[in-house]
Amino acid sequence: MKPLRVALFTTYYPRHDRDHAGLFVSDLVEEVRARGVEVTVVAPGVYNDYGLAYGVGVARNIKRRPWRLPLMLFSALRALREAARDANVVHIHWLLASPLGLLCGKPWILTLQGTPTAGRFEDLVLLRKARWIMGPIIRRADAVICVSQRLTDAVCALGGNGHFIPNGTRVPDEVGDEAEPAEILYAGRMVEEKGIRELAVAANGLNLVVAGDGPLRHLLPQSIGLQPHDELEKLYNRAAIQVLPSYSEGLPVVCIEAMAHGRPVVGSDVAGIAELIVDGETGYLVPPRDPSRLRDALLKLLDDKDLRRRMGLAGRDRIRELCSWEKVAPATIELYEKAARGRAG
């Protein structure tokens, strides 16, 4: 029997070992390849992105230079159609790129991440405000993978074939020992919508380790910058607490990975984060933009090592059941197979 062949389109894909852009896509590719699926990746570099894919992000780049978007999509379509010739299924990442799926002549699957930093191009915004365009398109997809339940509900409300499959992660065999003194870890981009201003106030005087970069780095000058994934895992392994005070999120990979490493998470009570953290059981949910409540939650965990361990182990169990590659990769491959057979419902 010939292996299943997938042509996967993405606007983000890691370019080097310190590049976190699209890491969740490359990890998925590795996992399904390891299970016998042949995947051809169509990413910037395979097609000409005309400078829109990286830097401040596709959405912001398009806002600055909208005339480049048709050029990028035309180049992407040519490359994707070439890759799709020998494919059984086309897999599109990003709702705004979904028309490419219609033009490949193959069964196609769409993944929605719900990235809030996309602004007016964010998936939930487009599904709500441009439903008259997006609704007919997503109904043509053989399946729509949604990384959060909120996205799944929005897709199904428009008549799409939505499936909740979260971003995947590897669950380590063991939980590492905390560093002394206890460390609070923030990992990610240092931008307004990640709650960096509130974090700087809430963590003042606390042992905050920051692995990130961005325009607000000056607020947390102790940042060690963006780290390769293997170094980031070492930081998870020694942290006492992971913190993510974002204003909004899709399904944040940093929370998933920290919980997989047995770390409690203090995060904003917003969709995405709230789908991962069970308040009082695997961490604490606090109102966004509230540095006082954020600090209180951090101090409560810092003061009780046993509580941190109980919550961390509960979170690890939750991630194993929800987001481990042993769950996520087979569920994705099953949709590929059903789409290839013409029945992904």
C-alpha positions in Angstrom: 0.0 0.0 0.0 1.3 3.4 -0.9 1.9 5.9 2.0 -0.5 8.7 2.4 0.9 11.9 0.9 0.1 15.4 2.2 1.0 18.8 0.8 1.0 21.2 3.8 0.9 25.0 3.3 2.0 27.4 6.0 3.0 31.0 6.3 5.3 30.2 9.3 8.0 27.6 9.5 11.2 27.6 11.6 14.2 28.9 9.6 16.9 28.0 12.2 17.1 26.4 15.7 16.3 29.7 17.5 13.3 30.4 15.3 10.0 29.7 17.1 7.8 30.9 14.2 5.7 28.0 13.2 7.4 25.5 15.5 4.0 24.0 16.2 3.6 23.2 12.5 7.1 21.7 12.1 6.5 19.5 15.2 3.3 18.2 13.7 5.1 17.5 10.4 7.8 15.5 12.3 5.2 13.5 14.2 3.0 12.5 11.3 6.1 11.7 9.2 7.3 9.4 12.0 3.9 7.6 11.6 4.4 6.9 7.9 2.8 10.0 6.3 4.7 11.7 3.5 4.5 15.4 3.9 5.7 18.1 1.5 5.9 21.5 3.2 5.1 24.6 1.2 6.5 27.4 3.3 8.1 30.8 2.7 11.3 30.0 0.7 9.4 27.4 -1.3 7.2 30.3 -2.4 8.0 34.1 -2.4 6.4 35.7 0.6 7.4 39.2 -0.6 8.6 40.1 2.9 5.2 39.5 4.5 5.7 36.2 6.5 8.1 37.1 9.3 9.3 40.1 11.3 6.2 41.6 13.0 3.9 38.9 11.6 1.9 38.4 8.5 -1.1 40.4 9.7 0.9 43.5 10.6 3.0 43.2 7.4 -0.1 43.0 5.3 -1.6 46.1 7.0 1.6 48.0 6.1 2.0 46.7 2.6 -1.4 45.2 1.5 -0.5 45.3 -2.2 2.0 42.5 -1.6 -0.6 40.0 -0.4 -2.0 39.1 -3.9 1.6 38.6 -5.1 2.4 36.3 -2.1 -0.8 34.3 -2.6 -0.2 33.9 -6.3 3.3 32.6 -5.7 2.0 30.4 -2.9 -0.7 28.9 -5.1 1.7 28.0 -7.8 4.0 26.2 -5.3 1.1 24.5 -3.6 -0.5 23.3 -6.8 2.9 21.8 -7.8 3.2 20.0 -4.4 -0.4 18.9 -4.6 0.0 17.0 -7.9 1.2 13.9 -6.1 -0.6 14.4 -2.8 -3.7 12.7 -1.6 -4.7 15.6 0.7 -3.8 19.3 1.0 -3.5 20.8 4.5 -3.8 24.6 4.8 -2.8 26.6 7.9 -4.4 30.0 8.4 -8.0 30.9 7.5 -7.0 33.8 5.2 -5.1 31.2 3.0 -8.1 28.9 2.9 -9.0 29.9 -0.7 -5.8 28.1 -1.8 -7.4 24.8 -0.7 -10.3 25.4 -3.1 -7.9 25.9 -6.0 -5.8 22.7 -5.7 -8.3 20.2 -7.0 -7.6 17.8 -4.1 -9.4 17.0 -0.8 -8.3 19.6 1.7 -8.1 20.3 5.4 -7.9 23.6 7.1 -6.3 24.3 10.5 -7.2 27.4 12.6 -4.9 28.6 15.4 -6.9 31.6 16.5 -3.7 33.7 17.0 -4.9 36.9 18.6 -2.0 39.0 17.4 -3.4 38.7 13.8 -5.7 41.6 14.7 -8.5 42.0 12.1 -7.2 38.9 10.4 -7.6 36.8 13.5 -9.6 33.6 12.9 -12.5 34.4 15.2 -12.8 37.9 13.9 -12.9 36.8 10.3 -15.5 34.0 11.2 -17.7 36.6 12.8 -17.3 39.7 10.7 -16.6 38.1 7.3 -18.9 35.1 7.7 -20.6 35.8 4.3 -17.2 35.1 2.7 -15.6 32.6 5.1 -18.7 30.5 5.8 -19.0 29.2 2.2 -15.2 28.6 2.1 -14.9 26.6 5.3 -18.0 24.6 4.3 -16.1 23.4 1.3 -13.2 22.1 3.4 -13.3 18.4 4.0 -12.4 19.1 7.7 -11.5 22.1 9.8 -9.0 21.4 12.6 -9.5 23.9 15.5 -7.0 24.1 18.3 -9.5 25.3 20.8 -13.1 24.5 21.6 -14.1 28.1 21.0 -12.9 28.0 17.5 -14.6 24.6 16.9 -17.9 26.0 18.0 -17.5 29.1 15.7 -16.7 26.8 12.7 -19.6 24.5 13.4 -22.0 27.5 13.8 -21.2 28.4 10.2 -21.8 24.8 9.0 -18.2 23.8 8.8 -16.9 20.3 9.6 -15.0 21.4 12.8 -12.8 19.1 14.8 -11.2 20.0 18.1 -7.6 18.9 17.9 -5.2 20.9 20.1 -1.6 21.7 19.4 0.5 18.7 20.4 3.5 18.3 22.7 5.9 15.7 24.0 5.4 14.8 27.7 8.8 14.2 29.3 9.3 10.9 31.2 10.2 12.7 34.4 9.6 16.0 36.2 12.7 18.0 36.8 13.8 19.5 40.1 13.1 23.2 40.7 15.9 25.6 40.8 16.8 27.4 44.1 15.6 30.0 44.7 12.3 29.3 42.9 12.0 30.8 39.4 8.9 32.2 37.6 9.3 31.7 33.9 7.9 33.8 31.1 8.6 32.6 27.6 7.4 34.3 24.4 7.2 37.5 22.5 7.4 40.7 24.5 4.5 42.6 23.0 1.6 44.6 24.4 -1.0 41.9 24.0 1.0 39.4 26.0 0.5 41.5 29.1 4.2 42.4 29.5 3.5 45.7 31.1 1.4 44.0 33.8 4.0 41.3 34.3 6.7 43.9 34.8 4.6 45.4 37.7 3.4 42.1 39.2 6.8 40.4 39.2 8.8 43.4 40.6 11.3 42.1 43.1 10.4 38.4 42.3 12.8 35.9 40.6 11.4 36.2 37.1 13.3 34.5 34.3 12.4 35.8 30.9 13.1 34.1 27.6 11.8 36.3 24.8 12.2 39.3 22.7 10.1 42.1 21.2 9.4 45.9 21.4 8.7 45.8 25.2 11.9 44.0 26.1 13.1 47.2 27.9 10.4 46.6 30.5 12.1 43.3 31.5 15.7 43.9 30.7 16.8 40.6 32.4 15.5 38.8 29.4 17.9 36.2 27.9 16.2 36.5 24.5 14.5 33.9 22.4 16.0 30.5 23.1 16.2 27.3 20.9 13.6 24.8 21.9 16.0 22.4 23.6 17.2 25.3 25.8 13.6 26.4 26.5 12.8 22.8 27.7 15.7 23.2 30.2 14.0 26.4 31.5 10.7 24.6 31.9 12.4 21.8 33.7 13.9 24.1 36.4 11.0 26.6 36.7 8.6 26.7 39.7 5.8 28.5 37.8 5.0 29.4 34.3 3.3 32.8 33.8 1.3 34.0 30.8 -0.7 37.2 31.4 -2.0 37.7 27.8 -5.0 39.7 26.9 -6.2 36.9 24.5 -4.8 33.6 23.2 -5.6 30.8 20.8 -4.2 27.7 22.6 -0.8 28.8 23.9 2.0 26.3 23.2 4.1 27.6 26.1 1.3 26.7 28.6 1.0 23.3 27.1 4.7 22.6 27.3 5.1 24.0 30.8 2.2 21.8 32.0 3.7 18.8 30.3 6.9 19.5 32.3 4.8 19.4 35.5 4.7 23.2 36.1 1.6 25.1 37.4 0.6 28.0 35.3 -0.7 31.4 36.3 -2.5 32.8 33.3 -5.1 35.3 32.2 -8.7 34.1 32.4 -9.2 34.4 28.6 -10.3 31.9 26.0 -7.5 29.5 25.1 -5.6 29.8 28.4 -8.8 29.0 30.3 -9.3 25.9 28.2 -6.0 24.6 29.5 -5.8 25.7 33.1 -8.3 24.3 35.6 -8.4 27.2 38.2 -7.2 26.0 41.6 -6.2 22.6 40.3 -3.5 23.0 37.6 -2.7 26.7 38.2 -4.5 30.0 38.7 -6.6 32.1 36.3 -6.5 35.8 36.9 -8.3 38.7 35.2 -6.3 40.2 32.3 -4.7 43.6 32.8 -4.7 43.2 36.6 -1.2 43.2 38.0 -2.3 43.0 41.6 -4.3 39.8 41.1 -1.4 38.4 39.0 1.1 39.1 41.8 -1.2 37.6 44.4 -1.4 34.3 42.5 2.3 34.2 41.9 3.1 34.8 45.6 0.6 32.1 46.7 2.4 29.5 44.6 5.8 30.7 45.5 4.9 30.3 49.2 3.9 26.7 48.9 6.1 24.1 47.2 3.8 21.2 47.9 0.9 23.1 46.3 3.1 23.8 43.2 3.9 20.1 42.9 0.3 19.0 43.2 -0.9 21.4 40.7 2.0 20.7 38.3 1.4 17.0 38.4 -2.4 17.5 37.8 -1.6 19.7 34.8 0.8 17.1 33.4 -1.9 14.5 33.6 -4.3 16.9 31.8 -1.9 17.6 29.0 -1.1 13.9 28.6 -4.7 13.2 28.0 -5.4 16.3 25.9 -2.3 17.3 24.0 0.3 14.5 23.9 1.4 13.6 20.4 0.1 10.1 21.1 -3.4 11.7 21.0 -2.9 14.6 18.5 -0.9 12.9 15.7 -3.2 9.9 15.2 -6.3 12.2 15.3 -4.8 14.4 12.6 -3.8 11.4 10.4 -7.3 10.0 10.8 -8.7 13.2 9.3 -6.2 12.9 6.4 -7.2 9.4 5.7 -11.0 10.2 5.8 -10.4 13.2 3.5 -8.4 11.1 1.1 -11.3 8.7 1.0 -13.8 11.5 0.6 -15.6 11.2 3.9 -14.0 13.3 6.6 -17.3 13.9 8.4 
